[in-house]
Amino acid sequence: MKCPECEGDISIPEDALEGEIVACPDCGASFELYKKGDKTFDLRPIQAVGEDWGE
Ligand SMILES: [Zn+2]
């Protein structure tokens, strides 16, 4: 899978779960896995700063 930031190669484990955090070995960015289709995962950036998660 390609890193959205730098197009580096991010390897997703076969037993990966939705919500798992993966990091790009090239640029160090972290992404969260989410299910895009039946068996397809995609990456979304982690909203770490300035986000109100509520209580
Ligand atoms: Zn990257």
mmCIF file of the protein (N, C-alpha, C, O) and its ligand, coordinates in Angstrom:
data_MODEL
# 
_entry.id   MODEL 
# 
loop_
_entity.id 
_entity.type 
_entity.pdbx_number_of_molecules 
1 polymer     1 
2 non-polymer 1 
# 
_entity_poly.entity_id                      1 
_entity_poly.type                           'polypeptide(L)' 
_entity_poly.nstd_linkage                   no 
_entity_poly.nstd_monomer                   no 
_entity_poly.pdbx_seq_one_letter_code       MKCPECEGDISIPEDALEGEIVACPDCGASFELYKKGDKTFDLRPIQAVGEDWGE 
_entity_poly.pdbx_seq_one_letter_code_can   MKCPECEGDISIPEDALEGEIVACPDCGASFELYKKGDKTFDLRPIQAVGEDWGE 
_entity_poly.pdbx_strand_id                 A 
# 
loop_
_entity_poly_seq.entity_id 
_entity_poly_seq.num 
_entity_poly_seq.mon_id 
_entity_poly_seq.hetero 
1 1  MET n 
1 2  LYS n 
1 3  CYS n 
1 4  PRO n 
1 5  GLU n 
1 6  CYS n 
1 7  GLU n 
1 8  GLY n 
1 9  ASP n 
1 10 ILE n 
1 11 SER n 
1 12 ILE n 
1 13 PRO n 
1 14 GLU n 
1 15 ASP n 
1 16 ALA n 
1 17 LEU n 
1 18 GLU n 
1 19 GLY n 
1 20 GLU n 
1 21 ILE n 
1 22 VAL n 
1 23 ALA n 
1 24 CYS n 
1 25 PRO n 
1 26 ASP n 
1 27 CYS n 
1 28 GLY n 
1 29 ALA n 
1 30 SER n 
1 31 PHE n 
1 32 GLU n 
1 33 LEU n 
1 34 TYR n 
1 35 LYS n 
1 36 LYS n 
1 37 GLY n 
1 38 ASP n 
1 39 LYS n 
1 40 THR n 
1 41 PHE n 
1 42 ASP n 
1 43 LEU n 
1 44 ARG n 
1 45 PRO n 
1 46 ILE n 
1 47 GLN n 
1 48 ALA n 
1 49 VAL n 
1 50 GLY n 
1 51 GLU n 
1 52 ASP n 
1 53 TRP n 
1 54 GLY n 
1 55 GLU n 
# 
loop_
_struct_asym.id 
_struct_asym.entity_id 
A 1 
B 2 
# 
loop_
_chem_comp.id 
_chem_comp.type 
_chem_comp.mon_nstd_flag 
ALA 'L-peptide linking' y 
ARG 'L-peptide linking' y 
ASP 'L-peptide linking' y 
CYS 'L-peptide linking' y 
GLN 'L-peptide linking' y 
GLU 'L-peptide linking' y 
GLY 'peptide linking'   y 
ILE 'L-peptide linking' y 
LEU 'L-peptide linking' y 
LYS 'L-peptide linking' y 
MET 'L-peptide linking' y 
PHE 'L-peptide linking' y 
PRO 'L-peptide linking' y 
SER 'L-peptide linking' y 
THR 'L-peptide linking' y 
TRP 'L-peptide linking' y 
TYR 'L-peptide linking' y 
VAL 'L-peptide linking' y 
ZN  non-polymer         . 
# 
_pdbx_entity_nonpoly.entity_id   2 
_pdbx_entity_nonpoly.name        ? 
_pdbx_entity_nonpoly.comp_id     ZN 
# 
_pdbx_nonpoly_scheme.asym_id         B 
_pdbx_nonpoly_scheme.entity_id       2 
_pdbx_nonpoly_scheme.mon_id          ZN 
_pdbx_nonpoly_scheme.ndb_seq_num     1 
_pdbx_nonpoly_scheme.pdb_seq_num     101 
_pdbx_nonpoly_scheme.auth_seq_num    101 
_pdbx_nonpoly_scheme.pdb_mon_id      ZN 
_pdbx_nonpoly_scheme.auth_mon_id     ZN 
_pdbx_nonpoly_scheme.pdb_strand_id   A 
_pdbx_nonpoly_scheme.pdb_ins_code    . 
# 
loop_
_atom_site.group_PDB 
_atom_site.id 
_atom_site.type_symbol 
_atom_site.label_atom_id 
_atom_site.label_alt_id 
_atom_site.label_comp_id 
_atom_site.label_asym_id 
_atom_site.label_entity_id 
_atom_site.label_seq_id 
_atom_site.pdbx_PDB_ins_code 
_atom_site.Cartn_x 
_atom_site.Cartn_y 
_atom_site.Cartn_z 
_atom_site.occupancy 
_atom_site.B_iso_or_equiv 
_atom_site.pdbx_formal_charge 
_atom_site.auth_seq_id 
_atom_site.auth_comp_id 
_atom_site.auth_asym_id 
_atom_site.auth_atom_id 
_atom_site.pdbx_PDB_model_num 
ATOM   1   N  N  . MET A 1 1  ? 0.845   -1.196 0.000  1.00 0.00 ? 1   MET A N  1 
ATOM   2   C  CA . MET A 1 1  ? 0.000   0.000  0.000  1.00 0.00 ? 1   MET A CA 1 
ATOM   3   C  C  . MET A 1 1  ? 0.879   1.242  0.000  1.00 0.00 ? 1   MET A C  1 
ATOM   4   O  O  . MET A 1 1  ? 1.933   1.273  0.634  1.00 0.00 ? 1   MET A O  1 
ATOM   5   N  N  . LYS A 1 2  ? 0.438   2.248  -0.707 1.00 0.00 ? 2   LYS A N  1 
ATOM   6   C  CA . LYS A 1 2  ? 1.267   3.435  -0.827 1.00 0.00 ? 2   LYS A CA 1 
ATOM   7   C  C  . LYS A 1 2  ? 0.943   4.462  0.228  1.00 0.00 ? 2   LYS A C  1 
ATOM   8   O  O  . LYS A 1 2  ? -0.217  4.696  0.567  1.00 0.00 ? 2   LYS A O  1 
ATOM   9   N  N  . CYS A 1 3  ? 2.002   5.075  0.742  1.00 0.00 ? 3   CYS A N  1 
ATOM   10  C  CA . CYS A 1 3  ? 1.825   6.151  1.701  1.00 0.00 ? 3   CYS A CA 1 
ATOM   11  C  C  . CYS A 1 3  ? 1.219   7.358  1.001  1.00 0.00 ? 3   CYS A C  1 
ATOM   12  O  O  . CYS A 1 3  ? 1.728   7.792  -0.032 1.00 0.00 ? 3   CYS A O  1 
ATOM   13  N  N  . PRO A 1 4  ? 0.135   7.909  1.551  1.00 0.00 ? 4   PRO A N  1 
ATOM   14  C  CA . PRO A 1 4  ? -0.494  9.088  0.941  1.00 0.00 ? 4   PRO A CA 1 
ATOM   15  C  C  . PRO A 1 4  ? 0.407   10.310 0.963  1.00 0.00 ? 4   PRO A C  1 
ATOM   16  O  O  . PRO A 1 4  ? 0.228   11.237 0.174  1.00 0.00 ? 4   PRO A O  1 
ATOM   17  N  N  . GLU A 1 5  ? 1.361   10.307 1.855  1.00 0.00 ? 5   GLU A N  1 
ATOM   18  C  CA . GLU A 1 5  ? 2.230   11.472 1.996  1.00 0.00 ? 5   GLU A CA 1 
ATOM   19  C  C  . GLU A 1 5  ? 3.387   11.450 1.008  1.00 0.00 ? 5   GLU A C  1 
ATOM   20  O  O  . GLU A 1 5  ? 3.643   12.433 0.313  1.00 0.00 ? 5   GLU A O  1 
ATOM   21  N  N  . CYS A 1 6  ? 4.083   10.317 0.953  1.00 0.00 ? 6   CYS A N  1 
ATOM   22  C  CA . CYS A 1 6  ? 5.315   10.279 0.177  1.00 0.00 ? 6   CYS A CA 1 
ATOM   23  C  C  . CYS A 1 6  ? 5.317   9.163  -0.852 1.00 0.00 ? 6   CYS A C  1 
ATOM   24  O  O  . CYS A 1 6  ? 6.293   8.998  -1.584 1.00 0.00 ? 6   CYS A O  1 
ATOM   25  N  N  . GLU A 1 7  ? 4.234   8.391  -0.918 1.00 0.00 ? 7   GLU A N  1 
ATOM   26  C  CA . GLU A 1 7  ? 4.139   7.280  -1.843 1.00 0.00 ? 7   GLU A CA 1 
ATOM   27  C  C  . GLU A 1 7  ? 5.152   6.192  -1.558 1.00 0.00 ? 7   GLU A C  1 
ATOM   28  O  O  . GLU A 1 7  ? 5.463   5.371  -2.420 1.00 0.00 ? 7   GLU A O  1 
ATOM   29  N  N  . GLY A 1 8  ? 5.660   6.196  -0.345 1.00 0.00 ? 8   GLY A N  1 
ATOM   30  C  CA . GLY A 1 8  ? 6.521   5.098  0.068  1.00 0.00 ? 8   GLY A CA 1 
ATOM   31  C  C  . GLY A 1 8  ? 5.686   3.845  0.286  1.00 0.00 ? 8   GLY A C  1 
ATOM   32  O  O  . GLY A 1 8  ? 4.456   3.885  0.281  1.00 0.00 ? 8   GLY A O  1 
ATOM   33  N  N  . ASP A 1 9  ? 6.371   2.755  0.475  1.00 0.00 ? 9   ASP A N  1 
ATOM   34  C  CA . ASP A 1 9  ? 5.678   1.488  0.590  1.00 0.00 ? 9   ASP A CA 1 
ATOM   35  C  C  . ASP A 1 9  ? 5.364   1.178  2.049  1.00 0.00 ? 9   ASP A C  1 
ATOM   36  O  O  . ASP A 1 9  ? 6.273   1.049  2.870  1.00 0.00 ? 9   ASP A O  1 
ATOM   37  N  N  . ILE A 1 10 ? 4.100   1.060  2.366  1.00 0.00 ? 10  ILE A N  1 
ATOM   38  C  CA . ILE A 1 10 ? 3.675   0.673  3.706  1.00 0.00 ? 10  ILE A CA 1 
ATOM   39  C  C  . ILE A 1 10 ? 3.111   -0.740 3.621  1.00 0.00 ? 10  ILE A C  1 
ATOM   40  O  O  . ILE A 1 10 ? 2.214   -1.023 2.827  1.00 0.00 ? 10  ILE A O  1 
ATOM   41  N  N  . SER A 1 11 ? 3.651   -1.611 4.446  1.00 0.00 ? 11  SER A N  1 
ATOM   42  C  CA . SER A 1 11 ? 3.158   -2.979 4.409  1.00 0.00 ? 11  SER A CA 1 
ATOM   43  C  C  . SER A 1 11 ? 2.052   -3.166 5.436  1.00 0.00 ? 11  SER A C  1 
ATOM   44  O  O  . SER A 1 11 ? 2.212   -2.833 6.610  1.00 0.00 ? 11  SER A O  1 
ATOM   45  N  N  . ILE A 1 12 ? 0.953   -3.693 4.985  1.00 0.00 ? 12  ILE A N  1 
ATOM   46  C  CA . ILE A 1 12 ? -0.188  -3.948 5.862  1.00 0.00 ? 12  ILE A CA 1 
ATOM   47  C  C  . ILE A 1 12 ? -0.212  -5.438 6.195  1.00 0.00 ? 12  ILE A C  1 
ATOM   48  O  O  . ILE A 1 12 ? -0.229  -6.275 5.293  1.00 0.00 ? 12  ILE A O  1 
ATOM   49  N  N  . PRO A 1 13 ? -0.212  -5.768 7.469  1.00 0.00 ? 13  PRO A N  1 
ATOM   50  C  CA . PRO A 1 13 ? -0.281  -7.189 7.845  1.00 0.00 ? 13  PRO A CA 1 
ATOM   51  C  C  . PRO A 1 13 ? -1.568  -7.829 7.337  1.00 0.00 ? 13  PRO A C  1 
ATOM   52  O  O  . PRO A 1 13 ? -2.606  -7.176 7.223  1.00 0.00 ? 13  PRO A O  1 
ATOM   53  N  N  . GLU A 1 14 ? -1.475  -9.101 7.041  1.00 0.00 ? 14  GLU A N  1 
ATOM   54  C  CA . GLU A 1 14 ? -2.657  -9.778 6.501  1.00 0.00 ? 14  GLU A CA 1 
ATOM   55  C  C  . GLU A 1 14 ? -3.786  -9.838 7.513  1.00 0.00 ? 14  GLU A C  1 
ATOM   56  O  O  . GLU A 1 14 ? -4.964  -9.879 7.157  1.00 0.00 ? 14  GLU A O  1 
ATOM   57  N  N  . ASP A 1 15 ? -3.407  -9.841 8.772  1.00 0.00 ? 15  ASP A N  1 
ATOM   58  C  CA . ASP A 1 15 ? -4.435  -9.926 9.807  1.00 0.00 ? 15  ASP A CA 1 
ATOM   59  C  C  . ASP A 1 15 ? -4.731  -8.550 10.404 1.00 0.00 ? 15  ASP A C  1 
ATOM   60  O  O  . ASP A 1 15 ? -5.195  -8.441 11.538 1.00 0.00 ? 15  ASP A O  1 
ATOM   61  N  N  . ALA A 1 16 ? -4.459  -7.517 9.634  1.00 0.00 ? 16  ALA A N  1 
ATOM   62  C  CA . ALA A 1 16 ? -4.690  -6.164 10.117 1.00 0.00 ? 16  ALA A CA 1 
ATOM   63  C  C  . ALA A 1 16 ? -6.172  -5.941 10.397 1.00 0.00 ? 16  ALA A C  1 
ATOM   64  O  O  . ALA A 1 16 ? -7.041  -6.516 9.743  1.00 0.00 ? 16  ALA A O  1 
ATOM   65  N  N  . LEU A 1 17 ? -6.430  -5.106 11.369 1.00 0.00 ? 17  LEU A N  1 
ATOM   66  C  CA . LEU A 1 17 ? -7.808  -4.803 11.732 1.00 0.00 ? 17  LEU A CA 1 
ATOM   67  C  C  . LEU A 1 17 ? -8.098  -3.337 11.489 1.00 0.00 ? 17  LEU A C  1 
ATOM   68  O  O  . LEU A 1 17 ? -7.200  -2.494 11.481 1.00 0.00 ? 17  LEU A O  1 
ATOM   69  N  N  . GLU A 1 18 ? -9.363  -3.058 11.291 1.00 0.00 ? 18  GLU A N  1 
ATOM   70  C  CA . GLU A 1 18 ? -9.762  -1.673 11.135 1.00 0.00 ? 18  GLU A CA 1 
ATOM   71  C  C  . GLU A 1 18 ? -9.419  -0.906 12.403 1.00 0.00 ? 18  GLU A C  1 
ATOM   72  O  O  . GLU A 1 18 ? -9.635  -1.385 13.516 1.00 0.00 ? 18  GLU A O  1 
ATOM   73  N  N  . GLY A 1 19 ? -8.884  0.286  12.215 1.00 0.00 ? 19  GLY A N  1 
ATOM   74  C  CA . GLY A 1 19 ? -8.516  1.100  13.366 1.00 0.00 ? 19  GLY A CA 1 
ATOM   75  C  C  . GLY A 1 19 ? -7.071  0.919  13.776 1.00 0.00 ? 19  GLY A C  1 
ATOM   76  O  O  . GLY A 1 19 ? -6.576  1.630  14.651 1.00 0.00 ? 19  GLY A O  1 
ATOM   77  N  N  . GLU A 1 20 ? -6.391  -0.029 13.148 1.00 0.00 ? 20  GLU A N  1 
ATOM   78  C  CA . GLU A 1 20 ? -4.991  -0.252 13.467 1.00 0.00 ? 20  GLU A CA 1 
ATOM   79  C  C  . GLU A 1 20 ? -4.148  0.906  12.936 1.00 0.00 ? 20  GLU A C  1 
ATOM   80  O  O  . GLU A 1 20 ? -4.443  1.502  11.900 1.00 0.00 ? 20  GLU A O  1 
ATOM   81  N  N  . ILE A 1 21 ? -3.093  1.197  13.685 1.00 0.00 ? 21  ILE A N  1 
ATOM   82  C  CA . ILE A 1 21 ? -2.223  2.299  13.291 1.00 0.00 ? 21  ILE A CA 1 
ATOM   83  C  C  . ILE A 1 21 ? -0.997  1.743  12.582 1.00 0.00 ? 21  ILE A C  1 
ATOM   84  O  O  . ILE A 1 21 ? -0.329  0.842  13.089 1.00 0.00 ? 21  ILE A O  1 
ATOM   85  N  N  . VAL A 1 22 ? -0.713  2.281  11.420 1.00 0.00 ? 22  VAL A N  1 
ATOM   86  C  CA . VAL A 1 22 ? 0.488   1.889  10.701 1.00 0.00 ? 22  VAL A CA 1 
ATOM   87  C  C  . VAL A 1 22 ? 1.324   3.130  10.447 1.00 0.00 ? 22  VAL A C  1 
ATOM   88  O  O  . VAL A 1 22 ? 0.797   4.229  10.276 1.00 0.00 ? 22  VAL A O  1 
ATOM   89  N  N  . ALA A 1 23 ? 2.625   2.938  10.425 1.00 0.00 ? 23  ALA A N  1 
ATOM   90  C  CA . ALA A 1 23 ? 3.526   4.054  10.193 1.00 0.00 ? 23  ALA A CA 1 
ATOM   91  C  C  . ALA A 1 23 ? 4.315   3.817  8.918  1.00 0.00 ? 23  ALA A C  1 
ATOM   92  O  O  . ALA A 1 23 ? 4.721   2.697  8.610  1.00 0.00 ? 23  ALA A O  1 
ATOM   93  N  N  . CYS A 1 24 ? 4.520   4.894  8.194  1.00 0.00 ? 24  CYS A N  1 
ATOM   94  C  CA . CYS A 1 24 ? 5.310   4.818  6.979  1.00 0.00 ? 24  CYS A CA 1 
ATOM   95  C  C  . CYS A 1 24 ? 6.790   4.782  7.343  1.00 0.00 ? 24  CYS A C  1 
ATOM   96  O  O  . CYS A 1 24 ? 7.267   5.648  8.077  1.00 0.00 ? 24  CYS A O  1 
ATOM   97  N  N  . PRO A 1 25 ? 7.515   3.792  6.840  1.00 0.00 ? 25  PRO A N  1 
ATOM   98  C  CA . PRO A 1 25 ? 8.942   3.705  7.153  1.00 0.00 ? 25  PRO A CA 1 
ATOM   99  C  C  . PRO A 1 25 ? 9.751   4.793  6.471  1.00 0.00 ? 25  PRO A C  1 
ATOM   100 O  O  . PRO A 1 25 ? 10.880  5.070  6.875  1.00 0.00 ? 25  PRO A O  1 
ATOM   101 N  N  . ASP A 1 26 ? 9.201   5.399  5.464  1.00 0.00 ? 26  ASP A N  1 
ATOM   102 C  CA . ASP A 1 26 ? 9.946   6.409  4.718  1.00 0.00 ? 26  ASP A CA 1 
ATOM   103 C  C  . ASP A 1 26 ? 9.838   7.784  5.347  1.00 0.00 ? 26  ASP A C  1 
ATOM   104 O  O  . ASP A 1 26 ? 10.856  8.420  5.620  1.00 0.00 ? 26  ASP A O  1 
ATOM   105 N  N  . CYS A 1 27 ? 8.607   8.259  5.583  1.00 0.00 ? 27  CYS A N  1 
ATOM   106 C  CA . CYS A 1 27 ? 8.442   9.625  6.081  1.00 0.00 ? 27  CYS A CA 1 
ATOM   107 C  C  . CYS A 1 27 ? 8.021   9.647  7.549  1.00 0.00 ? 27  CYS A C  1 
ATOM   108 O  O  . CYS A 1 27 ? 8.010   10.706 8.177  1.00 0.00 ? 27  CYS A O  1 
ATOM   109 N  N  . GLY A 1 28 ? 7.676   8.485  8.094  1.00 0.00 ? 28  GLY A N  1 
ATOM   110 C  CA . GLY A 1 28 ? 7.356   8.412  9.514  1.00 0.00 ? 28  GLY A CA 1 
ATOM   111 C  C  . GLY A 1 28 ? 5.944   8.826  9.861  1.00 0.00 ? 28  GLY A C  1 
ATOM   112 O  O  . GLY A 1 28 ? 5.583   8.856  11.037 1.00 0.00 ? 28  GLY A O  1 
ATOM   113 N  N  . ALA A 1 29 ? 5.138   9.145  8.868  1.00 0.00 ? 29  ALA A N  1 
ATOM   114 C  CA . ALA A 1 29 ? 3.762   9.535  9.143  1.00 0.00 ? 29  ALA A CA 1 
ATOM   115 C  C  . ALA A 1 29 ? 2.955   8.329  9.592  1.00 0.00 ? 29  ALA A C  1 
ATOM   116 O  O  . ALA A 1 29 ? 3.184   7.206  9.142  1.00 0.00 ? 29  ALA A O  1 
ATOM   117 N  N  . SER A 1 30 ? 2.010   8.579  10.484 1.00 0.00 ? 30  SER A N  1 
ATOM   118 C  CA . SER A 1 30 ? 1.167   7.490  10.973 1.00 0.00 ? 30  SER A CA 1 
ATOM   119 C  C  . SER A 1 30 ? -0.228  7.612  10.383 1.00 0.00 ? 30  SER A C  1 
ATOM   120 O  O  . SER A 1 30 ? -0.759  8.708  10.205 1.00 0.00 ? 30  SER A O  1 
ATOM   121 N  N  . PHE A 1 31 ? -0.793  6.476  10.091 1.00 0.00 ? 31  PHE A N  1 
ATOM   122 C  CA . PHE A 1 31 ? -2.129  6.452  9.512  1.00 0.00 ? 31  PHE A CA 1 
ATOM   123 C  C  . PHE A 1 31 ? -2.969  5.383  10.178 1.00 0.00 ? 31  PHE A C  1 
ATOM   124 O  O  . PHE A 1 31 ? -2.464  4.403  10.725 1.00 0.00 ? 31  PHE A O  1 
ATOM   125 N  N  . GLU A 1 32 ? -4.258  5.608  10.114 1.00 0.00 ? 32  GLU A N  1 
ATOM   126 C  CA . GLU A 1 32 ? -5.180  4.631  10.662 1.00 0.00 ? 32  GLU A CA 1 
ATOM   127 C  C  . GLU A 1 32 ? -5.792  3.843  9.513  1.00 0.00 ? 32  GLU A C  1 
ATOM   128 O  O  . GLU A 1 32 ? -6.163  4.405  8.482  1.00 0.00 ? 32  GLU A O  1 
ATOM   129 N  N  . LEU A 1 33 ? -5.888  2.549  9.707  1.00 0.00 ? 33  LEU A N  1 
ATOM   130 C  CA . LEU A 1 33 ? -6.514  1.706  8.697  1.00 0.00 ? 33  LEU A CA 1 
ATOM   131 C  C  . LEU A 1 33 ? -8.026  1.777  8.820  1.00 0.00 ? 33  LEU A C  1 
ATOM   132 O  O  . LEU A 1 33 ? -8.576  1.730  9.921  1.00 0.00 ? 33  LEU A O  1 
ATOM   133 N  N  . TYR A 1 34 ? -8.668  1.888  7.713  1.00 0.00 ? 34  TYR A N  1 
ATOM   134 C  CA . TYR A 1 34 ? -10.120 1.740  7.749  1.00 0.00 ? 34  TYR A CA 1 
ATOM   135 C  C  . TYR A 1 34 ? -10.565 0.923  6.550  1.00 0.00 ? 34  TYR A C  1 
ATOM   136 O  O  . TYR A 1 34 ? -9.892  0.880  5.520  1.00 0.00 ? 34  TYR A O  1 
ATOM   137 N  N  . LYS A 1 35 ? -11.673 0.297  6.700  1.00 0.00 ? 35  LYS A N  1 
ATOM   138 C  CA . LYS A 1 35 ? -12.164 -0.571 5.644  1.00 0.00 ? 35  LYS A CA 1 
ATOM   139 C  C  . LYS A 1 35 ? -12.819 0.236  4.550  1.00 0.00 ? 35  LYS A C  1 
ATOM   140 O  O  . LYS A 1 35 ? -13.707 1.054  4.789  1.00 0.00 ? 35  LYS A O  1 
ATOM   141 N  N  . LYS A 1 36 ? -12.360 -0.015 3.354  1.00 0.00 ? 36  LYS A N  1 
ATOM   142 C  CA . LYS A 1 36 ? -12.880 0.719  2.222  1.00 0.00 ? 36  LYS A CA 1 
ATOM   143 C  C  . LYS A 1 36 ? -13.915 -0.119 1.491  1.00 0.00 ? 36  LYS A C  1 
ATOM   144 O  O  . LYS A 1 36 ? -14.927 0.395  1.016  1.00 0.00 ? 36  LYS A O  1 
ATOM   145 N  N  . GLY A 1 37 ? -13.656 -1.380 1.411  1.00 0.00 ? 37  GLY A N  1 
ATOM   146 C  CA . GLY A 1 37 ? -14.597 -2.277 0.745  1.00 0.00 ? 37  GLY A CA 1 
ATOM   147 C  C  . GLY A 1 37 ? -14.690 -3.551 1.538  1.00 0.00 ? 37  GLY A C  1 
ATOM   148 O  O  . GLY A 1 37 ? -14.478 -3.556 2.750  1.00 0.00 ? 37  GLY A O  1 
ATOM   149 N  N  . ASP A 1 38 ? -14.999 -4.610 0.871  1.00 0.00 ? 38  ASP A N  1 
ATOM   150 C  CA . ASP A 1 38 ? -15.182 -5.869 1.546  1.00 0.00 ? 38  ASP A CA 1 
ATOM   151 C  C  . ASP A 1 38 ? -13.897 -6.326 2.223  1.00 0.00 ? 38  ASP A C  1 
ATOM   152 O  O  . ASP A 1 38 ? -13.890 -6.636 3.414  1.00 0.00 ? 38  ASP A O  1 
ATOM   153 N  N  . LYS A 1 39 ? -12.823 -6.363 1.465  1.00 0.00 ? 39  LYS A N  1 
ATOM   154 C  CA . LYS A 1 39 ? -11.554 -6.823 2.019  1.00 0.00 ? 39  LYS A CA 1 
ATOM   155 C  C  . LYS A 1 39 ? -10.456 -5.829 1.745  1.00 0.00 ? 39  LYS A C  1 
ATOM   156 O  O  . LYS A 1 39 ? -9.273  -6.158 1.826  1.00 0.00 ? 39  LYS A O  1 
ATOM   157 N  N  . THR A 1 40 ? -10.843 -4.624 1.422  1.00 0.00 ? 40  THR A N  1 
ATOM   158 C  CA . THR A 1 40 ? -9.845  -3.625 1.073  1.00 0.00 ? 40  THR A CA 1 
ATOM   159 C  C  . THR A 1 40 ? -9.681  -2.617 2.189  1.00 0.00 ? 40  THR A C  1 
ATOM   160 O  O  . THR A 1 40 ? -10.656 -2.112 2.745  1.00 0.00 ? 40  THR A O  1 
ATOM   161 N  N  . PHE A 1 41 ? -8.454  -2.339 2.500  1.00 0.00 ? 41  PHE A N  1 
ATOM   162 C  CA . PHE A 1 41 ? -8.169  -1.315 3.486  1.00 0.00 ? 41  PHE A CA 1 
ATOM   163 C  C  . PHE A 1 41 ? -7.654  -0.060 2.800  1.00 0.00 ? 41  PHE A C  1 
ATOM   164 O  O  . PHE A 1 41 ? -7.042  -0.117 1.733  1.00 0.00 ? 41  PHE A O  1 
ATOM   165 N  N  . ASP A 1 42 ? -7.913  1.056  3.430  1.00 0.00 ? 42  ASP A N  1 
ATOM   166 C  CA . ASP A 1 42 ? -7.293  2.290  2.980  1.00 0.00 ? 42  ASP A CA 1 
ATOM   167 C  C  . ASP A 1 42 ? -6.736  2.999  4.210  1.00 0.00 ? 42  ASP A C  1 
ATOM   168 O  O  . ASP A 1 42 ? -7.003  2.606  5.346  1.00 0.00 ? 42  ASP A O  1 
ATOM   169 N  N  . LEU A 1 43 ? -5.975  4.027  3.968  1.00 0.00 ? 43  LEU A N  1 
ATOM   170 C  CA . LEU A 1 43 ? -5.326  4.736  5.062  1.00 0.00 ? 43  LEU A CA 1 
ATOM   171 C  C  . LEU A 1 43 ? -5.926  6.113  5.226  1.00 0.00 ? 43  LEU A C  1 
ATOM   172 O  O  . LEU A 1 43 ? -6.257  6.780  4.246  1.00 0.00 ? 43  LEU A O  1 
ATOM   173 N  N  . ARG A 1 44 ? -6.064  6.535  6.476  1.00 0.00 ? 44  ARG A N  1 
ATOM   174 C  CA . ARG A 1 44 ? -6.435  7.923  6.705  1.00 0.00 ? 44  ARG A CA 1 
ATOM   175 C  C  . ARG A 1 44 ? -5.517  8.494  7.773  1.00 0.00 ? 44  ARG A C  1 
ATOM   176 O  O  . ARG A 1 44 ? -5.100  7.789  8.692  1.00 0.00 ? 44  ARG A O  1 
ATOM   177 N  N  . PRO A 1 45 ? -5.212  9.769  7.641  1.00 0.00 ? 45  PRO A N  1 
ATOM   178 C  CA . PRO A 1 45 ? -4.309  10.395 8.611  1.00 0.00 ? 45  PRO A CA 1 
ATOM   179 C  C  . PRO A 1 45 ? -4.928  10.406 9.994  1.00 0.00 ? 45  PRO A C  1 
ATOM   180 O  O  . PRO A 1 45 ? -6.146  10.495 10.148 1.00 0.00 ? 45  PRO A O  1 
ATOM   181 N  N  . ILE A 1 46 ? -4.084  10.316 10.977 1.00 0.00 ? 46  ILE A N  1 
ATOM   182 C  CA . ILE A 1 46 ? -4.559  10.375 12.352 1.00 0.00 ? 46  ILE A CA 1 
ATOM   183 C  C  . ILE A 1 46 ? -4.749  11.831 12.747 1.00 0.00 ? 46  ILE A C  1 
ATOM   184 O  O  . ILE A 1 46 ? -3.849  12.658 12.598 1.00 0.00 ? 46  ILE A O  1 
ATOM   185 N  N  . GLN A 1 47 ? -5.927  12.121 13.249 1.00 0.00 ? 47  GLN A N  1 
ATOM   186 C  CA . GLN A 1 47 ? -6.194  13.484 13.694 1.00 0.00 ? 47  GLN A CA 1 
ATOM   187 C  C  . GLN A 1 47 ? -5.763  13.600 15.145 1.00 0.00 ? 47  GLN A C  1 
ATOM   188 O  O  . GLN A 1 47 ? -6.532  13.322 16.065 1.00 0.00 ? 47  GLN A O  1 
ATOM   189 N  N  . ALA A 1 48 ? -4.552  14.005 15.327 1.00 0.00 ? 48  ALA A N  1 
ATOM   190 C  CA . ALA A 1 48 ? -3.997  13.955 16.668 1.00 0.00 ? 48  ALA A CA 1 
ATOM   191 C  C  . ALA A 1 48 ? -4.164  15.268 17.422 1.00 0.00 ? 48  ALA A C  1 
ATOM   192 O  O  . ALA A 1 48 ? -4.399  15.274 18.630 1.00 0.00 ? 48  ALA A O  1 
ATOM   193 N  N  . VAL A 1 49 ? -4.041  16.368 16.706 1.00 0.00 ? 49  VAL A N  1 
ATOM   194 C  CA . VAL A 1 49 ? -3.986  17.660 17.382 1.00 0.00 ? 49  VAL A CA 1 
ATOM   195 C  C  . VAL A 1 49 ? -5.246  18.467 17.125 1.00 0.00 ? 49  VAL A C  1 
ATOM   196 O  O  . VAL A 1 49 ? -5.759  18.503 16.006 1.00 0.00 ? 49  VAL A O  1 
ATOM   197 N  N  . GLY A 1 50 ? -5.732  19.104 18.160 1.00 0.00 ? 50  GLY A N  1 
ATOM   198 C  CA . GLY A 1 50 ? -6.833  20.039 17.998 1.00 0.00 ? 50  GLY A CA 1 
ATOM   199 C  C  . GLY A 1 50 ? -8.169  19.367 17.787 1.00 0.00 ? 50  GLY A C  1 
ATOM   200 O  O  . GLY A 1 50 ? -9.156  20.020 17.446 1.00 0.00 ? 50  GLY A O  1 
ATOM   201 N  N  . GLU A 1 51 ? -8.203  18.100 17.984 1.00 0.00 ? 51  GLU A N  1 
ATOM   202 C  CA . GLU A 1 51 ? -9.462  17.396 17.787 1.00 0.00 ? 51  GLU A CA 1 
ATOM   203 C  C  . GLU A 1 51 ? -10.111 17.131 19.145 1.00 0.00 ? 51  GLU A C  1 
ATOM   204 O  O  . GLU A 1 51 ? -9.463  16.649 20.075 1.00 0.00 ? 51  GLU A O  1 
ATOM   205 N  N  . ASP A 1 52 ? -11.366 17.445 19.237 1.00 0.00 ? 52  ASP A N  1 
ATOM   206 C  CA . ASP A 1 52 ? -12.073 17.202 20.496 1.00 0.00 ? 52  ASP A CA 1 
ATOM   207 C  C  . ASP A 1 52 ? -12.785 15.866 20.413 1.00 0.00 ? 52  ASP A C  1 
ATOM   208 O  O  . ASP A 1 52 ? -13.747 15.708 19.661 1.00 0.00 ? 52  ASP A O  1 
ATOM   209 N  N  . TRP A 1 53 ? -12.315 14.922 21.178 1.00 0.00 ? 53  TRP A N  1 
ATOM   210 C  CA . TRP A 1 53 ? -12.875 13.576 21.106 1.00 0.00 ? 53  TRP A CA 1 
ATOM   211 C  C  . TRP A 1 53 ? -14.064 13.408 22.042 1.00 0.00 ? 53  TRP A C  1 
ATOM   212 O  O  . TRP A 1 53 ? -14.719 12.365 22.044 1.00 0.00 ? 53  TRP A O  1 
ATOM   213 N  N  . GLY A 1 54 ? -14.341 14.438 22.836 1.00 0.00 ? 54  GLY A N  1 
ATOM   214 C  CA . GLY A 1 54 ? -15.453 14.306 23.764 1.00 0.00 ? 54  GLY A CA 1 
ATOM   215 C  C  . GLY A 1 54 ? -15.061 13.487 24.976 1.00 0.00 ? 54  GLY A C  1 
ATOM   216 O  O  . GLY A 1 54 ? -13.907 13.090 25.135 1.00 0.00 ? 54  GLY A O  1 
ATOM   217 N  N  . GLU A 1 55 ? -16.033 13.245 25.819 1.00 0.00 ? 55  GLU A N  1 
ATOM   218 C  CA . GLU A 1 55 ? -15.749 12.503 27.058 1.00 0.00 ? 55  GLU A CA 1 
ATOM   219 C  C  . GLU A 1 55 ? -16.217 11.065 26.944 1.00 0.00 ? 55  GLU A C  1 
ATOM   220 O  O  . GLU A 1 55 ? -16.063 10.288 27.887 1.00 0.00 ? 55  GLU A O  1 
HETATM 221 ZN ZN . ZN  B 2 .  ? 5.434   8.154  3.780  1.00 0.00 2 101 ZN  A ZN 1 
# 
